[in-house]
Amino acid sequence: MNTLIYSWEVAHLGIRDPESITWMGSRRFTTTDENPASIYVIELQRGRPAVMVNVVMSGLPAPYRRASENLGFEGVAYVPADEAY
């Protein structure tokens, strides 16, 4: 059984179609937006609006842009040791 603990609105950050969320540590999370394909670092604190920390990537490399309007990131992982996504 799933139980919703808390939710945040992210539309004010420009995130229209969030596809995943990954905990980075503390109150920081990485999330993706499918179209345009983007990776964001956001900060979430209970009782406060979500805050944009960093835009890691916005848009796909040229060879993939023509493929489809529904082409984007479906998930993201973060590797702290390498600071890589």
Order of alpha helices (4+ residues) and beta strands (2+ residues): beta-beta-beta-beta-alpha
